[in-house]
Amino acid sequence: MQFQYNSDYPGLNNLGQPSVVPEAIARNPLDFPPAQPIPCARITTRVFHPNRNQVATVQNVLVRTMNFAPPMSSTNTLLFPGTATAVDGNADGGSINDSFSSSGMSSSSSSDDDSMNLDDSNFPGAGNTAAFPDEGGPNEIKNAYWIQRTIREAIYGRVLFAVILQRRPRALSAVDGAEWEVTNQHCAVKEMSWQHIRKERERLAEDPIKEVSAMQYIQKWYQQRTFVAAAAILQQQQSLDAMLLLQQQQQLQLQRSSDANVDESFAAMQATNIMMPLDLLSDERNLYSIMPYCDGGELFERLDMNERFSEEEARYWMDQVLNGIENLQHVGICHRDMSLENLLVHQDGALIIDMGMCLMVPFEDNLASTLATSFNQMNMNGAAQVNTTDNLQQQSKPQLQQLNCAPTQQPMIVSGRQRRRCLMRPQGTCGKWIYMSPEIYQNKEPFDGYAVDMWAAGVILFLMLTGFPPWERACQTDERFHYMTAGYLVQMLTEWEIGLSSDAMDLLQRMLFIDPKDRLSLDQVRAHPWMVNGRRAAPIGLSR
């Protein structure tokens, strides 16, 4: 494979020469299907701790007040509770145009006390407005989230550590009054204030509405791709019974998609290296994005403790970064804020987080709009609007081609890496200065979202190998930026006696050329001799 130009840049032919004028087909990013939070309450309730064989009254438990998101408004928006306004999920900040019913929602003051209160004298009764009569049925709320402490502050609120609770059988609850049981599963709750969102969303580059919409979109895209791939195999086998069973399984999966199961969620995320949600809840005060808890902290913190990584360890983590970026490209998403701080370590992998600045890449075809329409026809946190089993049993095999699961009817499984994408018109300067590409910094010309993320990946690799940033800002007034991006990176690192291999320095140079048409694409980085020929060393302390 050649490494002289970006083999994946829009508008270039196989010789790296423009076949069209890329700026002529620049477009705005597409809108994500709007997120659908489920109403919740923050309650005091009784929980049973199996390890201690104790029942306690605890505060700050988040529990749904209904099991599926309420029907979406006719304007197709994510709505602000407690006001007469709603907000679009578009890239430009959205419009205020609708109302939200907050019935069934309540909130209480927050506490970071992570100890179990064993004094039950003040127990206010059941306290759970979310109980449904059909125990074990589809409407029963099966999980809740017991907030323990603050992990860190965030732009729109804070990130909290929580324990996942599971509903106890009614027979046991009747004996000791404890509706919930403590599990050994943990989660992170990103608590975002609706007040701050209303005040700051259009002023700041990071958009919490876009973030939760993007996370749900990514999750549903991969769920649907997995389902369609299985359906295609069954169609080839002409197995009607198996197709019906698969359809039933998909319905059940969508119905229980936000019944928290951290082990299942991590299995899906480890395959993609992208953080995906467990749940999305909302009350009158806050929007709550529920995510699995990663026990390894940020990759930045790991690098800071080690000062720098060996080339073997850096190559190990680079595999994780590239896999995550590749999977974002499959979905058709540009992250725009790739950084060591936005990579969380869990067990033996790293997960890309913080989708608040991401964009949906426009393509020359219209499959993305068809996909958005398809996703709008399903409850993102609940049951899809698909044919029932009774209806399916009346379908003949030829009619099976018309089912929602027919591959020919599923544009969402077409990878964004296989489609002809367009450049995007300038969308503003955003991200962290040292990772920001020059085209985002200048914010004047159309840019390629995939090339932007690959630039940030080059900065991440530079930091891992050297232990210091390549420059302060991506502008010509920064002397190191000026020389490194002009082709003198290898010379500078050699003179500084950093001790890197020639292949490592060559890869860094080719990822960090100022012109995105000259930078290596993801496939070219993967094919580079430094990635292909070197060994990988799993960092000490990671599970294998």
Protein Blocks (a to p, Z undefined) as FASTA:
>chain_A
ZZkbcfkbghiafkopafbdfklmgccdddddddddddddddddddddfklopacddehi
acdfbfbdcdddfkopacdehiabdcdfbfnnpaafbdcdfehiacddddfbfbdcfbfk
lpgbjopakbcfbghiaklcfbdcddfbdfbdcfklcaddddddddddfklmmmnopabd
cdfbdcddddddfklmmmmmmmpmbdfklmmmmmmmmmmmmmmmmmmmmmmmmmmnopak
lmmmmmmmmmmmmmmmmgccfklmmmmmmmnopacdfbdcddfkbccddddddfkbpfkl
mmmmnopacfklmmmmmmmmmmmmmmmmmnopafklacfklcccehjbccdehjllgccd
ddfblmlmmmmmmmmmpcfklccddddfklmmmpcfklmmmpmklmklmmklpcfklccc
dddddebjedjfklpcfklmnomaccdfklmmmmmmmmmmmmmmnopafbfbdcfklmkl
mmmmnopmmmmmmmnonopafklmmmmmmmmcfblklpccfklmmmpmklmmpccdddeh
iaZZ
